[in-house]
Amino acid sequence: MLRLGAVVMSVSDPRRAGAFWTEALALDPDPRDPAFLVPRGATPGTRLHLDADDRTHLDLWADDRADRDAQVERLLLLGARRVEWDYPDDADFVVLSDPDGTLFCVIG
């Protein structure tokens, strides 16, 4: 199953952006990484990832690596395209673009 796990937002100042978005959307910094803002309370939901080095994009989460690979194939059949990317050795993500060229990641 594929779900929206995070919106990665390109910001010039993650601390300033975090102060704004935590109040605007009732989010809290993740204690493990304050660049990730998570819904308040016990309800899991989509994270907002504030990043000064990355472009704005969606992170789509799959259940595991096998599901990720199946979802990538499904998305390619729907019109997505693989994107040339410099992947780290332990990459758990695949970078694709939608039919309009907008980048997104499938993680699993």
C-alpha positions, 0 to 999 in steps of 0.5 A: 500500500502506498501512502503520503508519508511526508511533504519535503519543503525546501526552506532557507531557514529550517528553524524559522520555518519550523516555528511557523509551521508548528503553530500554523498546522498544530505540529510538533518537532520529532524528538529524533529529528526536529527537521521533521514536524509530526501531528500533535497527539498520538494520531499518526499522519503525514510529516512535514520535513523542512530541508534547506538542501532539498527541493520541495517534493512528496515522499510516498511510503510503501510497506517494505522494499518488496512493496516499494518495488511493486509500487514503482512498477505500478507508477511507471505503468501509470506514466511516471518516469525513473529519474537519474539520481546519485543514490547512496549505497543503502538507499531505501528510496527510488526517485521518480517524476510524474507525467509533468516532471514533478519529482517524488520519492517512493520509500520502503 
